[in-house]
Amino acid sequence: MATYYGTYGQKVQYLASDPSDPQTGQVWYNSTSAVLKVRAVATLNSWASGGNLGTVRYNAGMTGTQTSALIFGGGAAGNTPTTASESYNGTSWTGTPSLNTARQGIGAAGTQTSTITFGGTPTSATELWNGSSWTTSPLTLGTPRSNLGGAGTQTAALGFGGDSSSTASESFNGSSWTTTPSLNTGRGKLGNAGTQTAALAFGGQPYTTATESWNGSSWTSVNSMNTARRNLGGCGTQTLALGFGGYIGPDTTATELWNGTSWTTNPTGLALSRFGVKGAGTQTAGLAAGGTPPITNSTEEFSGTVASTQTVTVS
């Protein structure tokens, strides 16, 4: 991370107003308010309880952000695939119209009001969510499979991996699915983050630490996770991702952060150990929902490292 000290040295700026984009470590004197200030970093990197789902589930689909999410499908009570769909406002979950086809182990991409879901057990069907209802699309995946990863938006999506060893990768442009170059490591039940042209695939079944980066034309193997796991949750971007939970022999709470180059194990993991957990949001504002065993309706919210401007008190 670039800092003001490393770039400019120790000089304190004398400014009439706060800078619009201060760098971490930058110090300045605001002559208008007569206050000395510094751009500091507050390291939180911890999980806190969120609102409970209305339907217990695992291996569901989830899209959106920490305060505006959508979850749908998954394995529910009795390990039976469900059509249940719910939206989250940052405090509580509200039931929405259901999927047309009950399924679990599904891929997904999009936002709370514009989502695409694809594949899963027992179908390869694609469904579209417009904020008020689900519509079954006649467009299906070229390679039918479940337990795949997803990234992107409703009209620019990417689906990859699946089952226990699939390397299949496909992109969706709003009108059709197109086969793209394959993953280097076949795996299902993997973590995912990013967009259609800048995605990240990590972990998966069989147990692996393998991480791959997608640039819109090919998958490249990059530095591995610290803990091999499958059925994990993931969120964020290609360069700032969050991986959490999963199955490592038993289920785990382990959380890792990706900075675009390497994974770092976070000292604090999920409060509830689980696999089949799903994720949404960013590395600094992530959301984890559902999972098993036992099948749960628990959600947790992650707060990461954030920069803030603070007043410096001189005595």
C-alpha positions as CSV (number, residue, x, y, z in Angstrom):
1,M,0.0,0.0,0.0
2,A,1.4,3.4,-1.0
3,T,1.7,5.9,1.9
4,Y,2.1,9.7,1.9
5,Y,5.3,9.4,4.0
6,G,6.8,6.9,1.6
7,T,6.0,9.2,-1.4
8,Y,6.5,12.7,-0.1
9,G,8.4,12.4,3.2
10,Q,7.7,14.3,6.4
11,K,6.5,17.7,5.1
12,V,3.1,18.8,6.6
13,Q,0.9,20.6,4.1
14,Y,-0.9,23.8,5.0
15,L,-4.3,23.7,3.3
16,A,-7.5,25.7,3.3
17,S,-9.6,22.6,3.1
18,D,-9.1,18.8,3.5
19,P,-7.6,17.1,0.4
20,S,-10.2,15.2,-1.8
21,D,-8.2,12.0,-1.9
22,P,-5.7,11.8,1.0
23,Q,-3.2,8.9,1.1
24,T,-2.7,6.7,4.1
25,G,-0.2,8.4,6.4
26,Q,-0.7,11.9,5.0
27,V,-0.7,14.7,7.5
28,W,-2.0,18.3,6.9
29,Y,-3.0,21.4,8.7
30,N,-6.5,22.7,7.8
31,S,-6.1,26.5,8.2
32,T,-9.8,27.1,7.9
33,S,-10.8,25.0,10.9
34,A,-7.3,25.4,12.5
35,V,-7.0,21.6,13.0
36,L,-4.1,19.2,12.3
37,K,-5.3,16.0,10.6
38,V,-3.9,12.6,9.5
39,R,-5.2,9.9,7.2
40,A,-5.1,6.8,9.3
41,V,-6.2,3.2,9.0
42,A,-8.6,1.5,11.3
43,T,-8.1,-2.2,11.2
44,L,-11.3,-4.1,12.1
45,N,-11.2,-7.3,10.1
46,S,-13.9,-9.0,12.2
47,W,-17.3,-10.7,11.8
48,A,-20.5,-9.7,13.6
49,S,-23.9,-11.2,13.6
50,G,-26.4,-10.1,10.9
51,G,-30.2,-10.7,10.6
52,N,-31.3,-14.3,10.3
53,L,-32.6,-15.8,7.1
54,G,-36.3,-16.7,7.0
55,T,-35.4,-20.1,5.5
56,V,-32.5,-22.3,6.7
57,R,-30.3,-23.3,3.7
58,Y,-26.9,-24.2,2.3
59,N,-25.3,-24.2,-1.2
60,A,-27.7,-21.5,-2.2
61,G,-27.2,-18.7,-4.7
62,M,-26.4,-15.1,-3.5
63,T,-25.8,-11.8,-5.1
64,G,-25.5,-8.1,-4.1
65,T,-23.8,-6.3,-1.2
66,Q,-23.7,-6.4,2.5
67,T,-26.6,-4.1,2.9
68,S,-28.6,-5.0,-0.3
69,A,-28.4,-8.7,-1.0
70,L,-30.5,-11.5,-2.5
71,I,-30.4,-15.2,-1.6
72,F,-32.3,-18.0,-3.4
73,G,-32.5,-21.7,-3.7
74,G,-30.2,-24.1,-1.9
75,G,-30.6,-27.2,0.2
76,A,-33.2,-26.6,3.0
77,A,-34.6,-28.6,5.8
78,G,-34.3,-32.3,5.1
79,N,-31.6,-31.6,2.5
80,T,-34.4,-30.9,0.0
81,P,-33.7,-28.2,-2.8
82,T,-35.8,-25.1,-2.2
83,T,-37.3,-22.4,-4.4
84,A,-37.3,-19.8,-1.5
85,S,-35.9,-16.4,-2.3
86,E,-35.2,-13.5,0.1
87,S,-33.8,-10.0,0.1
88,Y,-31.7,-8.3,2.7
89,N,-31.6,-4.6,3.6
90,G,-28.7,-4.7,6.0
91,T,-30.9,-5.4,9.0
92,S,-33.5,-8.1,8.1
93,W,-34.4,-10.6,5.4
94,T,-37.8,-10.4,3.6
95,G,-39.3,-13.2,1.5
96,T,-39.6,-12.5,-2.3
97,P,-41.3,-14.4,-5.1
98,S,-39.8,-17.9,-5.4
99,L,-37.6,-19.4,-8.1
100,N,-39.4,-21.4,-10.7
101,T,-37.2,-24.5,-10.2
102,A,-36.0,-25.7,-6.8
103,R,-32.2,-26.2,-6.9
104,Q,-29.0,-26.2,-4.9
105,G,-25.3,-25.8,-5.8
106,I,-26.2,-23.0,-8.2
107,G,-24.1,-20.3,-9.9
108,A,-25.2,-16.7,-9.7
109,A,-24.2,-13.2,-10.8
110,G,-25.8,-9.7,-10.4
111,T,-27.4,-7.4,-7.8
112,Q,-30.3,-7.5,-5.5
113,T,-32.6,-6.2,-8.2
114,S,-31.0,-7.8,-11.3
115,T,-29.7,-11.3,-11.0
116,I,-29.0,-14.4,-13.1
117,T,-28.8,-17.9,-11.7
118,F,-27.7,-20.9,-13.6
119,G,-27.1,-24.6,-13.2
120,G,-27.4,-26.5,-10.0
121,T,-29.1,-29.8,-8.9
122,P,-31.2,-31.1,-10.6
123,T,-31.2,-28.6,-13.5
124,S,-29.0,-26.6,-16.0
125,A,-31.7,-24.0,-16.4
126,T,-31.1,-20.3,-16.3
127,E,-33.5,-17.9,-14.4
128,L,-33.5,-14.1,-14.4
129,W,-34.6,-11.9,-11.5
130,N,-35.9,-8.3,-12.3
131,G,-36.4,-7.2,-8.7
132,S,-40.0,-8.5,-8.5
133,S,-40.1,-11.9,-10.1
134,W,-38.1,-14.8,-11.5
135,T,-38.4,-15.8,-15.2
136,T,-37.1,-19.0,-16.7
137,S,-34.9,-18.4,-19.7
138,P,-34.8,-20.8,-22.6
139,L,-31.0,-20.3,-22.5
140,T,-29.2,-23.1,-20.7
141,L,-25.5,-23.7,-19.8
142,G,-23.5,-25.4,-22.6
143,T,-22.2,-27.8,-20.0
144,P,-24.9,-28.8,-17.5
145,R,-23.4,-28.9,-14.0
146,S,-23.9,-28.0,-10.3
147,N,-21.7,-26.5,-7.6
148,L,-20.1,-23.9,-10.0
149,G,-18.8,-20.4,-9.3
150,G,-20.3,-17.2,-10.7
151,A,-19.2,-13.6,-11.3
152,G,-20.4,-10.4,-13.0
153,T,-23.8,-9.0,-13.7
154,Q,-27.1,-10.3,-15.1
155,T,-26.1,-9.4,-18.7
156,A,-22.4,-9.9,-18.4
157,A,-21.9,-13.1,-16.3
158,L,-19.3,-15.8,-16.0
159,G,-19.8,-19.3,-14.8
160,F,-16.9,-21.6,-14.0
161,G,-16.0,-25.0,-12.5
162,G,-18.6,-27.3,-11.1
163,D,-19.4,-30.8,-9.7
164,S,-16.2,-32.3,-8.4
165,S,-13.7,-31.7,-11.2
166,S,-15.1,-29.6,-14.0
167,T,-12.9,-27.1,-15.7
168,A,-15.7,-25.7,-17.8
169,S,-16.0,-21.9,-18.1
170,E,-18.7,-20.0,-19.9
171,S,-19.7,-16.4,-20.4
172,F,-23.2,-14.9,-20.8
173,N,-23.9,-11.7,-22.7
174,G,-27.6,-11.3,-22.0
175,S,-28.6,-13.4,-25.1
176,S,-26.5,-16.6,-25.0
177,W,-23.9,-18.7,-23.2
178,T,-20.5,-19.0,-24.9
179,T,-17.7,-21.4,-24.0
180,T,-14.5,-19.7,-22.8
181,P,-11.0,-21.1,-22.1
182,S,-11.1,-23.6,-19.2
183,L,-9.9,-23.4,-15.7
184,N,-6.4,-25.0,-15.1
185,T,-7.6,-26.9,-12.0
186,G,-11.0,-28.7,-12.2
187,R,-13.1,-28.2,-9.1
188,G,-16.6,-27.7,-7.8
189,K,-17.9,-26.0,-4.6
190,L,-15.4,-23.3,-5.1
191,G,-15.1,-19.7,-3.9
192,N,-15.7,-16.9,-6.4
193,A,-15.3,-13.1,-6.8
194,G,-15.1,-10.4,-9.4
195,T,-16.7,-9.7,-12.8
196,Q,-17.1,-11.3,-16.2
197,T,-13.7,-10.0,-17.4
198,A,-11.8,-9.9,-14.1
199,A,-12.7,-12.9,-11.9
200,L,-11.1,-15.0,-9.2
201,A,-11.7,-18.7,-8.5
202,F,-10.3,-20.2,-5.3
203,G,-10.4,-23.4,-3.2
204,G,-12.9,-26.1,-4.1
205,Q,-13.5,-29.9,-4.3
206,P,-11.4,-32.0,-4.3
207,Y,-9.7,-30.2,-1.4
208,T,-7.5,-27.6,-3.0
209,T,-5.8,-24.3,-2.2
210,A,-5.6,-23.5,-6.0
211,T,-6.4,-19.9,-7.0
212,E,-6.9,-18.7,-10.5
213,S,-7.3,-15.3,-12.0
214,W,-9.4,-14.5,-15.2
215,N,-8.6,-11.6,-17.4
216,G,-11.4,-12.0,-19.9
217,S,-9.5,-14.3,-22.2
218,S,-7.7,-16.9,-20.1
219,W,-7.3,-18.3,-16.6
220,T,-3.9,-18.0,-14.9
221,S,-2.8,-19.9,-11.8
222,V,-1.7,-17.5,-9.0
223,N,-0.6,-17.9,-5.4
224,S,-2.6,-20.5,-3.4
225,M,-4.8,-20.1,-0.4
226,N,-3.3,-21.0,3.0
227,T,-6.0,-23.6,3.9
228,A,-7.2,-26.2,1.4
229,R,-11.0,-26.3,1.6
230,R,-14.2,-26.9,-0.4
231,N,-17.8,-25.5,-0.1
232,L,-16.5,-22.1,1.0
233,G,-17.9,-18.7,0.7
234,G,-16.4,-15.9,-1.3
235,C,-16.9,-12.2,-2.3
236,G,-15.1,-9.1,-3.4
237,T,-13.1,-8.4,-6.5
238,Q,-10.3,-10.0,-8.5
239,T,-7.7,-8.0,-6.5
240,L,-9.5,-7.6,-3.2
241,A,-11.3,-10.8,-2.3
242,L,-12.5,-12.5,0.9
243,G,-12.7,-16.3,1.4
244,F,-14.4,-17.9,4.4
245,G,-15.8,-21.0,6.0
246,G,-15.8,-24.3,4.1
247,Y,-15.0,-27.9,4.8
248,I,-11.4,-29.0,5.6
249,G,-12.1,-32.4,7.3
250,P,-14.5,-30.9,9.7
251,D,-16.2,-27.6,8.8
252,T,-14.2,-24.4,9.5
253,T,-14.5,-20.7,10.5
254,A,-11.2,-19.8,8.7
255,T,-11.2,-16.5,6.9
256,E,-8.6,-15.3,4.3
257,L,-8.0,-12.1,2.5
258,W,-6.6,-11.7,-1.0
259,N,-4.7,-8.5,-2.0
260,G,-4.2,-9.3,-5.7
261,T,-0.9,-11.1,-5.0
262,S,-1.3,-13.4,-2.0
263,W,-3.7,-14.7,0.7
264,T,-3.4,-13.8,4.3
265,T,-5.1,-15.7,7.1
266,N,-7.3,-13.4,9.2
267,P,-6.8,-13.8,13.0
268,T,-10.6,-13.8,13.5
269,G,-12.8,-16.3,11.7
270,L,-16.6,-16.7,11.4
271,A,-18.4,-17.0,14.7
272,L,-20.2,-20.1,13.3
273,S,-18.2,-22.9,11.8
274,R,-19.9,-24.0,8.5
275,F,-19.7,-25.1,4.9
276,G,-22.0,-24.5,2.0
277,V,-22.0,-20.9,3.1
278,K,-22.5,-18.2,0.5
279,G,-21.1,-14.7,0.2
280,A,-21.9,-11.2,-1.2
281,G,-20.4,-7.8,-0.9
282,T,-16.7,-6.6,-0.8
283,Q,-13.6,-7.5,1.1
284,T,-14.2,-4.7,3.6
285,A,-18.0,-5.1,3.8
286,G,-18.7,-8.8,3.2
287,L,-21.8,-10.9,4.0
288,A,-21.9,-14.6,4.8
289,A,-25.2,-16.5,4.9
290,G,-26.5,-20.0,5.5
291,G,-24.5,-23.2,5.6
292,T,-24.4,-26.5,7.4
293,P,-24.1,-28.5,9.7
294,P,-26.7,-28.2,11.0
295,I,-28.5,-26.3,8.2
296,T,-28.6,-22.8,9.5
297,N,-30.3,-19.4,8.9
298,S,-27.4,-17.5,10.4
299,T,-25.7,-14.6,8.7
300,E,-22.6,-12.7,9.6
301,E,-21.2,-9.3,8.4
302,F,-17.5,-8.7,7.9
303,S,-15.9,-5.3,8.5
304,G,-12.4,-4.9,7.0
305,T,-9.6,-2.4,7.0
306,V,-10.8,1.1,6.3
307,A,-9.1,4.5,6.0
308,S,-10.4,7.5,8.0
309,T,-9.4,11.1,8.6
310,Q,-8.6,11.8,12.2
311,T,-7.8,14.9,14.2
312,V,-4.3,15.1,15.7
313,T,-4.2,16.4,19.3
314,V,-1.0,18.1,20.1
315,S,-0.2,18.6,23.8
